[in-house]
Amino acid sequence: MRILLVEDETKVADMVARGLKAERYAVDVAHDGGDGWDMAAAYDYDLVILDLMLPRLNGTEILQRIRRKNQVVPILILTARDATEEKVRNFDAGADDYLTKPFGASELLARIRVLLRRVGGTPTPDVIEVGPIRIDQPRHAVTVDGQEVHLTPIEFRLLLELARQPGRVLTHRQLLREIWGPNAVDEVHYLRVHMGALRRKIEADPARPRWLLTEAGVGYRLREPTAPEPA
């Protein structure tokens, strides 16, 4: 596994790189945004660890550029910022996880293992169809009634997780653990924000959803095509 670390704080970069190398990961380190983007553009990494406040090119711009190039590679944000609005904005731009400084080495490694395990996760069919929703995993594409809809990486994974088990309610904690990792199981607000955005993209009338249903206080499910429509 090869990891790109883009971090301008030398002490933080050295600490993270040592920890990753001790776990037998290959690590490339960039200390500014310009070099970070050059490396991300030139090589296919298994994971990118990205600071937001960087010289030359900020982390959000690098994140957006990487996502235009690669929709699949996991991206973990490291930052001293902890504002909810910024987290949501970067998740929408394609971040997979968000770790606020200061953090411990064990917490970072746990997040990395979750992200890398997700990439190699449980095999599923290349194409999954639930009612009018068609998910093409190799193309990272979704259509609803034949019309392509553009989802963020987080929205795509949420929809895919629900589509793997249509009809089954997945709890808030299950979805948060699967998408964001074990340290995010209480961040229900993030889940609601992304589910609301996903519903607006796949439902003809988001106020009266037919497919992406909420089980109040529990979680979410995709309705099976053979099940009765909600009243």
N, CA, C and O of each residue as an XYZ file, in Angstrom:
924
protein
N       0.837     -1.195      0.000
C       0.000      0.000      0.000
C       0.877      1.253      0.000
O       1.797      1.371      0.810
N       0.591      2.180     -0.905
C       1.376      3.417     -0.996
C       0.481      4.603     -0.637
O      -0.618      4.754     -1.169
N       0.970      5.432      0.268
C       0.190      6.542      0.811
C       0.902      7.851      0.508
O       2.123      7.952      0.630
N       0.118      8.856      0.109
C       0.634     10.208     -0.061
C       0.221     11.048      1.147
O      -0.961     11.136      1.479
N       1.198     11.657      1.794
C       0.960     12.551      2.923
C       1.341     13.970      2.505
O       2.491     14.229      2.148
N       0.368     14.893      2.550
C       0.614     16.299      2.207
C       0.396     17.116      3.472
O      -0.743     17.358      3.873
N       1.483     17.540      4.099
C       1.434     18.205      5.406
C       2.639     19.141      5.529
O       3.783     18.709      5.390
N       2.371     20.438      5.794
C       3.463     21.397      5.840
C       4.104     21.522      7.213
O       5.203     22.066      7.319
N       3.457     21.036      8.272
C       4.062     21.072      9.602
C       5.046     19.908      9.718
O       4.639     18.746      9.735
N       6.331     20.219      9.795
C       7.363     19.191      9.736
C       7.212     18.160     10.853
O       7.346     16.961     10.612
N       6.933     18.622     12.076
C       6.822     17.679     13.195
C       5.658     16.724     12.981
O       5.786     15.524     13.224
N       4.522     17.250     12.527
C       3.355     16.402     12.279
C       3.653     15.423     11.150
O       3.348     14.235     11.256
N       4.247     15.919     10.072
C       4.552     15.055      8.928
C       5.504     13.936      9.329
O       5.314     12.785      8.938
N       6.533     14.275     10.112
C       7.498     13.260     10.535
C       6.836     12.215     11.435
O       7.087     11.019     11.292
N       5.992     12.670     12.360
C       5.313     11.742     13.265
C       4.410     10.784     12.496
O       4.427      9.576     12.733
N       3.615     11.339     11.566
C       2.690     10.506     10.796
C       3.466      9.545      9.901
O       3.138      8.360      9.835
N       4.484     10.039      9.219
C       5.259      9.183      8.310
C       5.927      8.042      9.064
O       5.926      6.906      8.590
N       6.502      8.331     10.245
C       7.132      7.262     11.039
C       6.122      6.198     11.429
O       6.399      5.003     11.332
N       4.946      6.637     11.873
C       3.920      5.677     12.271
C       3.467      4.802     11.113
O       3.264      3.599     11.278
N       3.310      5.406      9.944
C       2.875      4.636      8.773
C       3.955      3.653      8.326
O       3.659      2.510      7.979
N       5.201      4.107      8.337
C       6.289      3.216      7.921
C       6.460      2.063      8.897
O       6.815      0.956      8.494
N       6.208      2.318     10.195
C       6.276      1.242     11.181
C       5.217      0.178     10.920
O       5.388     -0.985     11.286
N       4.108      0.591     10.277
C       3.049     -0.357      9.917
C       3.266     -0.944      8.520
O       2.389     -1.616      7.978
N       4.441     -0.682      7.947
C       4.863     -1.234      6.655
C       4.126     -0.629      5.454
O       4.003     -1.270      4.410
N       3.638      0.609      5.609
C       3.106      1.330      4.464
C       4.253      2.088      3.792
O       5.151      2.588      4.469
N       4.221      2.169      2.471
C       5.136      3.044      1.749
C       4.538      4.447      1.766
O       3.349      4.626      1.501
N       5.375      5.448      2.080
C       4.870      6.809      2.277
C       5.680      7.803      1.451
O       6.909      7.822      1.511
N       4.973      8.627      0.682
C       5.570      9.781      0.026
C       5.072     11.028      0.746
O       3.881     11.142      1.033
N       5.972     11.962      1.039
C       5.619     13.159      1.804
C       5.844     14.401      0.953
O       6.895     14.562      0.333
N       4.844     15.276      0.931
C       4.968     16.602      0.309
C       4.707     17.645      1.384
O       3.787     17.497      2.189
N       5.525     18.710      1.398
C       5.409     19.717      2.449
C       4.708     20.990      1.980
O       4.600     21.944      2.749
N       4.234     21.025      0.745
C       3.404     22.147      0.307
C       2.406     21.642     -0.732
O       2.558     20.558     -1.295
N       1.382     22.461     -0.968
C       0.298     22.022     -1.837
C       0.709     21.815     -3.277
O       0.180     20.933     -3.953
N       1.644     22.616     -3.756
C       2.080     22.462     -5.145
C       2.722     21.114     -5.382
O       2.380     20.412     -6.333
N       3.674     20.745     -4.496
C       4.320     19.443     -4.636
C       3.320     18.311     -4.410
O       3.378     17.272     -5.069
N       2.401     18.530     -3.467
C       1.398     17.504     -3.189
C       0.549     17.199     -4.405
O       0.305     16.036     -4.723
N       0.096     18.247     -5.088
C      -0.714     18.017     -6.279
C       0.104     17.370     -7.390
O      -0.394     16.485     -8.086
N       1.354     17.799     -7.568
C       2.197     17.195     -8.601
C       2.334     15.691     -8.377
O       2.280     14.911     -9.328
N       2.510     15.288     -7.130
C       2.672     13.867     -6.823
C       1.356     13.118     -6.995
O       1.333     12.004     -7.518
N       0.257     13.734     -6.552
C      -1.050     13.085     -6.698
C      -1.419     12.921     -8.161
O      -2.057     11.937     -8.536
N      -1.020     13.885     -8.997
C      -1.331     13.816    -10.427
C      -0.480     12.779    -11.142
O      -0.901     12.197    -12.141
N       0.726     12.554    -10.621
C       1.671     11.684    -11.321
C       1.518     10.212    -10.971
O       1.822      9.346    -11.792
N       1.044      9.915     -9.748
C       1.003      8.528     -9.276
C      -0.393      8.151     -8.805
O      -1.181      9.011     -8.412
N      -0.691      6.860     -8.847
C      -1.956      6.340     -8.319
C      -1.707      5.803     -6.911
O      -1.126      4.732     -6.740
N      -2.147      6.549     -5.916
C      -1.942      6.158     -4.522
C      -3.127      5.337     -4.021
O      -4.225      5.397     -4.575
N      -2.878      4.567     -2.956
C      -3.941      3.801     -2.316
C      -4.696      4.645     -1.298
O      -5.830      4.323     -0.943
N      -4.075      5.726     -0.826
C      -4.687      6.609      0.164
C      -3.965      7.948      0.120
O      -2.754      7.999     -0.093
N      -4.715      9.040      0.323
C      -4.122     10.380      0.423
C      -4.497     10.963      1.781
O      -5.667     10.983      2.163
N      -3.479     11.440      2.505
C      -3.688     12.154      3.770
C      -3.346     13.605      3.502
O      -2.232     13.915      3.080
N      -4.298     14.500      3.744
C      -4.196     15.860      3.194
C      -4.513     16.909      4.251
O      -5.608     16.927      4.813
N      -3.549     17.778      4.513
C      -3.799     18.941      5.357
C      -4.556     19.985      4.532
O      -4.454     19.995      3.305
N      -5.306     20.852      5.190
C      -6.063     21.877      4.462
C      -5.274     23.163      4.274
O      -5.294     23.751      3.193
N      -4.573     23.607      5.323
C      -3.870     24.895      5.266
C      -2.443     24.643      4.807
O      -1.567     24.309      5.604
N      -2.224     24.809      3.493
C      -0.943     24.504      2.875
C      -0.431     25.703      2.079
O      -1.235     26.455      1.527
N       0.879     25.898      2.006
C       1.412     26.936      1.112
C       1.281     26.533     -0.357
O       1.230     25.350     -0.693
N       1.230     27.530     -1.205
C       1.182     27.417     -2.662
C      -0.189     26.973     -3.186
O      -0.724     27.600     -4.099
N      -0.755     25.919     -2.632
C      -2.054     25.412     -3.094
C      -2.752     24.807     -1.891
O      -2.209     23.912     -1.243
N      -3.978     25.299     -1.579
C      -4.617     24.814     -0.350
C      -5.191     23.407     -0.516
O      -5.382     22.920     -1.630
N      -5.457     22.777      0.615
C      -5.897     21.393      0.610
C      -7.228     21.169     -0.083
O      -7.424     20.142     -0.733
N      -8.148     22.121      0.049
C      -9.452     21.954     -0.600
C      -9.306     21.926     -2.116
O      -9.986     21.150     -2.788
N      -8.426     22.763     -2.660
C      -8.205     22.762     -4.105
C      -7.574     21.446     -4.551
O      -7.951     20.899     -5.588
N      -6.620     20.934     -3.779
C      -6.024     19.636     -4.111
C      -7.079     18.540     -4.070
O      -7.133     17.683     -4.951
N      -7.917     18.575     -3.038
C      -8.999     17.596     -2.912
C      -9.882     17.603     -4.160
O     -10.184     16.545     -4.713
N     -10.288     18.768     -4.595
C     -11.156     18.874     -5.767
C     -10.456     18.378     -7.023
O     -11.072     17.713     -7.856
N      -9.171     18.696     -7.165
C      -8.425     18.235     -8.337
C      -8.276     16.713     -8.339
O      -8.428     16.066     -9.375
N      -7.977     16.153     -7.166
C      -7.843     14.692     -7.095
C      -9.154     14.021     -7.475
O      -9.162     13.015     -8.184
N     -10.263     14.584     -7.001
C     -11.557     13.959     -7.282
C     -11.918     14.052     -8.762
O     -12.618     13.180     -9.278
N     -11.459     15.077     -9.443
C     -11.693     15.133    -10.885
C     -10.883     14.059    -11.609
O     -11.278     13.588    -12.676
N      -9.768     13.682    -11.033
C      -8.893     12.668    -11.620
C      -9.270     11.257    -11.181
O      -9.198     10.318    -11.973
N      -9.670     11.109     -9.927
C      -9.870      9.789     -9.325
C     -11.005      9.864     -8.315
O     -10.889     10.548     -7.298
N     -12.106      9.163     -8.590
C     -13.272      9.183     -7.710
C     -13.174      8.160     -6.587
O     -14.007      8.163     -5.680
N     -12.183      7.293     -6.627
C     -12.164      6.128     -5.744
C     -11.167      6.245     -4.602
O     -11.464      5.804     -3.492
N      -9.993      6.826     -4.837
C      -8.946      6.817     -3.816
C      -9.446      7.476     -2.529
O      -9.986      8.581     -2.581
N      -9.277      6.822     -1.374
C      -9.707      7.430     -0.113
C      -8.860      8.650      0.234
O      -7.644      8.650      0.041
N      -9.519      9.688      0.747
C      -8.824     10.919      1.131
C      -9.195     11.256      2.572
O     -10.366     11.443      2.900
N      -8.173     11.329      3.425
C      -8.344     11.665      4.834
C      -7.820     13.075      5.059
O      -6.659     13.366      4.773
N      -8.678     13.950      5.573
C      -8.312     15.339      5.835
C      -7.738     15.464      7.245
O      -8.317     14.959      8.207
N      -6.591     16.144      7.358
C      -6.021     16.530      8.649
C      -6.098     18.044      8.761
O      -5.677     18.753      7.847
N      -6.628     18.545      9.866
C      -6.739     19.998      9.988
C      -6.942     20.413     11.430
O      -7.428     19.636     12.252
N      -6.566     21.640     11.726
C      -6.840     22.213     13.040
C      -8.240     22.799     13.096
O      -8.729     23.132     14.175
N      -8.887     22.927     11.953
C     -10.229     23.509     11.894
C     -11.265     22.456     12.291
O     -11.139     21.281     11.946
N     -12.298     22.902     13.027
C     -13.298     21.937     13.494
C     -14.718     22.433     13.245
O     -15.652     21.959     13.893
N     -14.900     23.374     12.323
C     -16.228     23.926     12.053
C     -17.074     22.924     11.273
O     -16.610     22.330     10.299
N     -18.311     22.745     11.709
C     -19.202     21.791     11.054
C     -19.401     22.134      9.589
O     -19.386     21.251      8.732
N     -19.589     23.430      9.295
C     -19.846     23.830      7.909
C     -18.672     23.467      7.007
O     -18.864     23.041      5.869
N     -17.463     23.638      7.518
C     -16.298     23.310      6.696
C     -16.190     21.800      6.483
O     -15.844     21.347      5.392
N     -16.486     21.027      7.524
C     -16.445     19.576      7.364
C     -17.427     19.132      6.286
O     -17.078     18.338      5.412
N     -18.644     19.639      6.347
C     -19.653     19.276      5.355
C     -19.192     19.685      3.962
O     -19.356     18.926      3.006
N     -18.614     20.884      3.840
C     -18.153     21.368      2.541
C     -17.062     20.458      1.965
O     -17.065     20.172      0.768
N     -16.144     20.009      2.799
C     -15.077     19.144      2.302
C     -15.558     17.723      2.053
O     -15.068     17.060      1.139
N     -16.499     17.248      2.841
C     -17.107     15.954      2.531
C     -17.808     16.020      1.176
O     -17.709     15.094      0.371
N     -18.514     17.120      0.930
C     -19.194     17.282     -0.357
C     -18.191     17.352     -1.504
O     -18.486     16.909     -2.614
N     -17.021     17.900     -1.245
C     -15.999     17.995     -2.283
C     -15.308     16.667     -2.540
O     -14.579     16.527     -3.523
N     -15.532     15.674     -1.653
C     -14.977     14.351     -1.921
C     -14.129     13.746     -0.834
O     -13.570     12.667     -1.031
N     -14.006     14.408      0.329
C     -13.245     13.813      1.426
C     -13.968     12.580      1.965
O     -15.196     12.506      1.955
N     -13.178     11.618      2.434
C     -13.754     10.395      3.004
C     -13.780     10.419      4.522
O     -14.646      9.794      5.133
N     -12.861     11.118      5.132
C     -12.816     11.188      6.597
C     -12.092     12.463      6.979
O     -11.444     13.099      6.147
N     -12.211     12.835      8.266
C     -11.773     14.146      8.728
C     -11.227     13.969     10.136
O     -11.959     13.547     11.031
N      -9.954     14.286     10.347
C      -9.334     14.126     11.654
C      -8.797     15.474     12.113
O      -7.985     16.099     11.431
N      -9.265     15.913     13.285
C      -8.906     17.230     13.799
C      -7.643     17.151     14.659
O      -7.526     16.280     15.521
N      -6.713     18.055     14.421
C      -5.504     18.146     15.229
C      -5.833     18.763     16.592
O      -6.713     19.619     16.678
N      -5.148     18.347     17.649
C      -4.144     17.276     17.700
C      -4.826     15.903     17.741
O      -5.956     15.776     18.213
N      -4.142     14.904     17.251
C      -4.681     13.545     17.255
C      -3.572     12.574     17.644
O      -2.387     12.893     17.554
N      -3.976     11.392     18.073
C      -3.020     10.364     18.453
C      -2.705      9.446     17.286
O      -3.512      9.298     16.369
N      -1.533      8.831     17.322
C      -1.127      7.919     16.252
C      -2.086      6.743     16.129
O      -2.387      6.302     15.020
N      -2.569      6.230     17.260
C      -3.465      5.070     17.207
C      -4.788      5.427     16.542
O      -5.354      4.615     15.809
N      -5.288      6.646     16.796
C      -6.535      7.076     16.168
C      -6.347      7.225     14.663
O      -7.207      6.816     13.883
N      -5.225      7.809     14.255
C      -4.954      7.967     12.826
C      -4.863      6.613     12.138
O      -5.453      6.424     11.074
N      -4.144      5.680     12.718
C      -3.988      4.361     12.104
C      -5.319      3.635     12.018
O      -5.575      2.925     11.046
N      -6.176      3.805     13.034
C      -7.498      3.173     12.994
C      -8.322      3.720     11.833
O      -8.997      2.963     11.136
N      -8.268      5.034     11.626
C      -9.011      5.642     10.509
C      -8.479      5.130      9.168
O      -9.250      4.833      8.256
N      -7.160      5.033      9.064
C      -6.549      4.574      7.815
C      -6.950      3.142      7.512
O      -7.261      2.816      6.367
N      -6.946      2.289      8.518
C      -7.323      0.884      8.294
C      -8.757      0.778      7.795
O      -9.056     -0.020      6.907
N      -9.645      1.591      8.372
C     -11.048      1.569      7.930
C     -11.139      1.980      6.467
O     -11.837      1.333      5.686
N     -10.447      3.040      6.089
C     -10.516      3.530      4.713
C      -9.934      2.522      3.729
O     -10.509      2.295      2.664
N      -8.808      1.921      4.071
C      -8.187      0.956      3.161
C      -8.998     -0.332      3.085
O      -9.079     -0.958      2.028
N      -9.594     -0.725      4.200
C     -10.444     -1.924      4.187
C     -11.675     -1.703      3.314
O     -12.144     -2.620      2.641
N     -12.191     -0.478      3.333
C     -13.367     -0.164      2.525
C     -13.059     -0.313      1.035
O     -13.893     -0.791      0.265
N     -11.859      0.100      0.638
C     -11.493      0.010     -0.771
C     -11.447     -1.438     -1.224
O     -11.864     -1.764     -2.335
N     -10.937     -2.307     -0.355
C     -10.862     -3.704     -0.728
C     -12.044     -4.515     -0.275
O     -12.036     -5.743     -0.363
N     -13.083     -3.821      0.220
C     -14.223     -4.423      0.927
C     -14.913     -5.607      0.298
O     -14.378     -6.243     -0.609
N     -16.097     -5.900      0.780
C     -16.853     -7.055      0.342
C     -17.260     -6.925     -1.115
O     -17.843     -5.910     -1.498
N     -16.963     -7.942     -1.952
C     -17.331     -7.856     -3.362
C     -18.845     -7.734     -3.543
O     -19.617     -8.392     -2.847
N     -19.248     -6.905     -4.465
C     -20.651     -6.774     -4.831
C     -20.732     -6.770     -6.345
O     -19.725     -6.523     -7.009
N     -21.906     -7.038     -6.913
C     -22.027     -7.004     -8.375
C     -21.601     -5.649     -8.932
O     -21.731     -4.618     -8.272
N     -21.092     -5.676    -10.160
C     -20.674     -4.426    -10.791
C     -21.835     -3.453    -10.938
O     -21.661     -2.241    -10.818
N     -23.020     -3.996    -11.199
C     -24.211     -3.155    -11.380
C     -25.299     -3.628    -10.422
O     -25.619     -4.816    -10.373
N     -25.863     -2.696     -9.664
C     -26.972     -2.990     -8.749
C     -28.154     -2.132     -9.177
O     -28.006     -0.934     -9.422
N     -29.329     -2.752     -9.265
C     -30.549     -2.016     -9.614
C     -31.588     -2.205     -8.524
O     -31.882     -3.328     -8.115
N     -32.134     -1.100     -8.062
C     -33.234     -1.108     -7.098
C     -34.299     -0.169     -7.637
O     -34.130      1.050     -7.596
N     -35.399     -0.727     -8.145
C     -36.424      0.102     -8.762
C     -35.827      0.885     -9.918
O     -35.197      0.292    -10.794
N     -36.009      2.215     -9.947
C     -35.486      3.022    -11.060
C     -34.020      3.392    -10.887
O     -33.433      4.039    -11.755
N     -33.422      2.980     -9.759
C     -32.050      3.381     -9.433
C     -31.080      2.319     -9.944
O     -31.215      1.137     -9.627
N     -30.117      2.747    -10.724
C     -29.094      1.835    -11.261
C     -27.722      2.355    -10.871
O     -27.365      3.492    -11.181
N     -26.950      1.509    -10.185
C     -25.621      1.881     -9.707
C     -24.595      1.066    -10.469
O     -24.577     -0.162    -10.389
N     -23.750      1.751    -11.202
C     -22.686      1.119    -11.979
C     -21.377      1.385    -11.246
O     -20.814      2.475    -11.343
N     -20.890      0.372    -10.502
C     -19.709      0.586     -9.671
C     -18.434      0.870    -10.469
O     -17.720      1.815    -10.134
N     -18.116      0.086    -11.518
C     -16.874      0.379    -12.235
C     -16.824      1.802    -12.791
O     -15.766      2.431    -12.805
N     -17.978      2.308    -13.251
C     -18.020      3.664    -13.804
C     -18.257      4.723    -12.733
O     -18.168      5.922    -13.000
N     -18.563      4.262    -11.508
C     -18.908      5.175    -10.421
C     -20.038      6.103    -10.869
O     -19.985      7.318    -10.677
N     -21.060      5.492    -11.472
C     -22.163      6.256    -12.061
C     -23.498      5.762    -11.531
O     -23.669      4.580    -11.233
N     -24.443      6.692    -11.420
C     -25.795      6.369    -10.956
C     -26.792      7.001    -11.912
O     -26.657      8.161    -12.300
N     -27.798      6.212    -12.286
C     -28.904      6.759    -13.066
C     -30.209      6.493    -12.329
O     -30.347      5.496    -11.621
N     -31.152      7.392    -12.507
C     -32.500      7.241    -11.963
C     -33.470      7.433    -13.121
O     -33.510      8.496    -13.740
N     -34.259      6.382    -13.409
C     -35.143      6.401    -14.578
C     -34.361      6.727    -15.851
O     -34.848      7.432    -16.735
N     -33.137      6.197    -15.921
C     -32.315      6.377    -17.111
C     -31.564      7.686    -17.197
O     -30.768      7.877    -18.117
N     -31.795      8.593    -16.263
C     -31.119      9.890    -16.257
C     -29.967      9.875    -15.260
O     -30.157      9.541    -14.090
N     -28.768     10.239    -15.725
C     -27.612     10.206    -14.830
C     -27.709     11.315    -13.782
O     -28.056     12.456    -14.086
N     -27.397     10.948    -12.554
C     -27.341     11.919    -11.461
C     -25.907     11.942    -10.936
O     -25.234     10.912    -10.896
N     -25.457     13.108    -10.543
C     -24.068     13.279    -10.125
C     -24.001     13.314     -8.600
O     -24.482     14.250     -7.961
N     -23.395     12.277     -8.035
C     -23.288     12.153     -6.590
C     -21.859     12.430     -6.146
O     -20.905     12.163     -6.877
N     -21.725     12.973     -4.930
C     -20.406     13.075     -4.316
C     -19.961     11.668     -3.907
O     -20.792     10.764     -3.825
N     -18.657     11.468     -3.647
C     -18.213     10.140     -3.204
C     -18.934      9.642     -1.963
O     -19.248      8.455     -1.871
N     -19.203     10.523     -1.005
C     -19.930     10.104      0.203
C     -21.342      9.672     -0.160
O     -21.801      8.627      0.301
N     -22.037     10.453     -0.974
C     -23.404     10.090     -1.379
C     -23.413      8.768     -2.123
O     -24.298      7.939     -1.910
N     -22.431      8.567     -2.997
C     -22.349      7.320     -3.751
C     -22.214      6.131     -2.802
O     -22.906      5.126     -2.966
N     -21.329      6.239     -1.812
C     -21.123      5.107     -0.907
C     -22.338      4.854     -0.023
O     -22.663      3.704      0.274
N     -23.014      5.926      0.400
C     -24.235      5.747      1.190
C     -25.295      5.010      0.375
O     -25.915      4.065      0.862
N     -25.497      5.443     -0.858
C     -26.496      4.790     -1.705
C     -26.109      3.338     -1.958
O     -26.963      2.454     -1.900
N     -24.844      3.084     -2.235
C     -24.385      1.725     -2.498
C     -24.591      0.838     -1.278
O     -25.017     -0.308     -1.412
N     -24.293      1.355     -0.092
C     -24.455      0.570      1.130
C     -25.918      0.167      1.327
O     -26.200     -0.972      1.698
N     -26.836      1.082      1.083
C     -28.264      0.783      1.212
C     -28.727     -0.168      0.107
O     -29.551     -1.051      0.347
N     -28.194      0.016     -1.099
C     -28.631     -0.801     -2.239
C     -28.145     -2.240     -2.130
O     -28.730     -3.134     -2.743
N     -27.100     -2.476     -1.370
C     -26.622     -3.843     -1.182
C     -27.644     -4.694     -0.432
O     -27.674     -5.917     -0.568
N     -28.489     -4.018      0.370
C     -29.468     -4.747      1.194
C     -30.820     -4.045      1.125
O     -31.301     -3.547      2.144
N     -31.442     -3.992     -0.048
C     -32.716     -3.265     -0.167
C     -33.775     -3.840      0.763
O     -33.896     -5.054      0.927
N     -34.529     -2.943      1.361
C     -35.567     -3.364      2.289
C     -35.099     -3.420      3.725
O     -35.919     -3.347      4.640
N     -33.807     -3.548      3.946
C     -33.282     -3.649      5.314
C     -32.975     -2.262      5.851
O     -32.395     -1.430      5.154
N     -33.368     -2.018      7.093
C     -33.041     -0.749      7.743
C     -31.604     -0.806      8.241
O     -31.230     -1.710      8.988
N     -30.804      0.166      7.822
C     -29.455      0.317      8.347
C     -29.473      1.472      9.348
O     -29.897      2.581      9.026
N     -29.013      1.198     10.546
C     -29.085      2.202     11.606
C     -28.109      3.343     11.343
O     -27.180      3.225     10.545
N     -28.351      4.452     12.041
C     -27.425      5.577     11.952
C     -26.002      5.124     12.261
O     -25.066      5.455     11.534
N     -25.846      4.370     13.338
C     -24.508      3.951     13.759
C     -23.871      3.024     12.724
O     -22.671      3.126     12.469
N     -24.642      2.134     12.131
C     -24.095      1.242     11.105
C     -23.556      2.042      9.920
O     -22.444      1.801      9.448
N     -24.353      2.990      9.451
C     -23.933      3.778      8.293
C     -22.745      4.666      8.621
O     -21.816      4.776      7.821
N     -22.763      5.297      9.781
C     -21.653      6.159     10.166
C     -20.369      5.352     10.323
O     -19.298      5.796      9.909
N     -20.476      4.175     10.917
C     -19.289      3.335     11.094
C     -18.737      2.881      9.748
O     -17.525      2.880      9.536
N     -19.635      2.495      8.838
C     -19.194      1.976      7.557
C     -18.596      3.066      6.671
O     -17.597      2.831      5.991
N     -19.194      4.246      6.674
C     -18.757      5.301      5.764
C     -17.656      6.160      6.363
O     -16.701      6.518      5.674
N     -17.784      6.496      7.655
C     -16.814      7.407      8.264
C     -15.888      6.758      9.283
O     -14.905      7.372      9.698
N     -16.184      5.529      9.692
C     -15.319      4.845     10.643
C     -15.867      4.869     12.063
O     -16.822      5.589     12.352
N     -15.257      4.075     12.960
C     -15.800      3.881     14.308
C     -15.807      5.121     15.176
O     -16.576      5.193     16.135
N     -14.974      6.095     14.866
C     -14.936      7.304     15.696
C     -16.027      8.301     15.340
O     -16.127      9.354     15.969
N     -16.842      7.991     14.346
C     -17.859      8.936     13.886
C     -19.277      8.451     14.178
O     -20.236      9.010     13.645
N     -19.428      7.425     15.012
C     -20.750      6.801     15.160
C     -21.781      7.703     15.834
O     -22.972      7.396     15.805
N     -21.351      8.804     16.437
C     -22.310      9.720     17.074
C     -22.574     10.975     16.233
O     -23.311     11.860     16.667
N     -21.981     11.060     15.036
C     -22.109     12.257     14.207
C     -23.343     12.164     13.301
O     -23.238     12.217     12.076
N     -24.499     12.026     13.926
C     -25.736     11.828     13.165
C     -26.050     13.040     12.294
O     -26.670     12.898     11.240
N     -25.629     14.224     12.719
C     -25.899     15.435     11.932
C     -25.312     15.309     10.532
O     -25.979     15.631      9.549
N     -24.037     14.832     10.431
C     -23.409     14.679      9.122
C     -24.218     13.733      8.247
O     -24.439     13.990      7.064
N     -24.654     12.640      8.849
C     -25.415     11.654      8.096
C     -26.705     12.265      7.561
O     -27.060     12.036      6.405
N     -27.399     13.024      8.368
C     -28.658     13.642      7.930
C     -28.417     14.638      6.794
O     -29.203     14.717      5.850
N     -27.330     15.390      6.895
C     -27.010     16.354      5.834
C     -26.813     15.628      4.507
O     -27.376     16.032      3.489
N     -26.024     14.569      4.512
C     -25.722     13.850      3.274
C     -26.924     13.064      2.769
O     -27.125     12.961      1.559
N     -27.715     12.516      3.661
C     -28.922     11.806      3.233
C     -29.919     12.777      2.618
O     -30.590     12.441      1.643
N     -30.021     13.966      3.174
C     -30.912     14.963      2.587
C     -30.485     15.333      1.184
O     -31.316     15.456      0.285
N     -29.175     15.512      0.996
C     -28.664     15.845     -0.334
C     -28.882     14.689     -1.303
O     -29.263     14.907     -2.453
N     -28.641     13.460     -0.846
C     -28.849     12.282     -1.688
C     -30.316     12.154     -2.093
O     -30.616     11.859     -3.250
N     -31.215     12.371     -1.163
C     -32.649     12.264     -1.455
C     -33.078     13.291     -2.503
O     -33.906     12.999     -3.366
N     -32.514     14.483     -2.423
C     -32.873     15.515     -3.405
C     -32.434     15.134     -4.814
O     -32.995     15.616     -5.798
N     -31.438     14.274     -4.907
C     -30.913     13.896     -6.221
C     -31.612     12.664     -6.810
O     -31.672     12.516     -8.030
N     -32.138     11.780     -5.956
C     -32.700     10.540     -6.502
C     -34.221     10.470     -6.433
O     -34.822      9.585     -7.044
N     -34.849     11.379     -5.706
C     -36.301     11.355     -5.572
C     -36.940     12.439     -6.442
O     -36.448     13.565     -6.503
N     -38.027     12.094     -7.107
C     -38.763     13.091     -7.888
C     -39.342     14.153     -6.972
O     -39.361     15.333     -7.322
N     -39.819     13.742     -5.793
C     -40.357     14.668     -4.804
C     -39.698     14.351     -3.465
O     -40.181     13.485     -2.735
N     -38.602     15.038     -3.129
C     -37.882     14.721     -1.891
C     -38.743     14.844     -0.640
O     -38.459     14.194      0.367
N     -39.799     15.672     -0.686
C     -40.673     15.824      0.480
C     -41.542     14.593      0.699
O     -42.016     14.352      1.809
N     -41.755     13.801     -0.377
C     -42.548     12.562     -0.273
C     -41.760     11.439     -0.956
O     -42.120     10.988     -2.043
N     -40.681     10.996     -0.305
C     -39.793     10.012     -0.949
C     -40.479      8.673     -1.176
O     -41.267      8.210     -0.351
N     -40.160      8.059     -2.321
C     -40.691      6.736     -2.654
C     -39.663      5.644     -2.409
O     -40.029      4.490     -2.185
N     -38.359      5.999     -2.450
C     -37.320      4.974     -2.412
C     -36.398      5.094     -1.208
O     -36.181      4.109     -0.503
N     -35.859      6.258     -0.962
C     -34.949      6.429      0.170
C     -35.771      6.860      1.384
O     -36.152      8.022      1.525
N     -36.027      5.891      2.248
C     -36.978      6.099      3.338
C     -36.266      6.228      4.677
O     -35.249      5.582      4.929
N     -36.827      7.079      5.526
C     -36.319      7.275      6.882
C     -37.134      6.452      7.858
O     -38.364      6.481      7.835
N     -36.444      5.718      8.713
C     -37.084      5.064      9.847
C     -36.769      5.926     11.060
O     -35.662      5.879     11.597
N     -37.758      6.718     11.492
C     -37.528      7.755     12.493
C     -36.811      7.221     13.727
O     -37.225      6.233     14.333
N     -35.719      7.906     14.080
C     -34.974      7.548     15.266
C     -34.125      6.302     15.126
O     -33.444      5.913     16.076
N     -34.148      5.664     13.959
C     -33.422      4.403     13.778
C     -32.375      4.520     12.680
O     -31.183      4.353     12.936
N     -32.822      4.809     11.445
C     -31.883      4.851     10.336
C     -32.585      5.035      9.007
O     -33.573      5.764      8.916
N     -32.075      4.373      7.970
C     -32.577      4.551      6.605
C     -32.644      3.202      5.893
O     -31.967      2.244      6.268
N     -33.479      3.156      4.856
C     -33.528      1.964      4.010
C     -33.930      2.364      2.603
O     -34.574      3.391      2.388
N     -33.534      1.529      1.650
C     -34.057      1.645      0.287
C     -35.204      0.679      0.155
O     -35.058     -0.507      0.451
N     -36.343      1.169     -0.284
C     -37.527      0.315     -0.413
C     -37.329     -0.698     -1.528
O     -36.862     -0.358     -2.615
N     -37.683     -1.926     -1.255
C     -37.656     -2.948     -2.296
C     -38.738     -2.648     -3.320
O     -39.813     -2.178     -2.949
N     -38.481     -2.911     -4.611
C     -39.480     -2.604     -5.638
C     -40.814     -3.314     -5.420
O     -41.860     -2.796     -5.810
N     -40.787     -4.501     -4.799
C     -42.032     -5.255     -4.587
C     -42.797     -4.810     -3.349
O     -43.937     -5.225     -3.142
N     -42.174     -3.963     -2.518
C     -42.844     -3.523     -1.289
C     -43.819     -2.391     -1.603
O     -43.611     -1.640     -2.556
N     -44.886     -2.265     -0.803
C     -45.855     -1.181     -1.047
C     -45.181      0.178     -0.922
O     -44.252      0.356     -0.134
N     -45.662      1.130     -1.707
C     -45.144      2.492     -1.614
C     -45.629      3.127     -0.315
O     -46.718      2.812      0.164
N     -44.810      4.037      0.265
C     -45.246      4.711      1.487
C     -46.490      5.541      1.233
O     -46.674      6.093      0.149
N     -47.326      5.621      2.229
C     -48.580      6.368      2.097
C     -48.293      7.852      1.988
O     -49.220      8.653      1.869
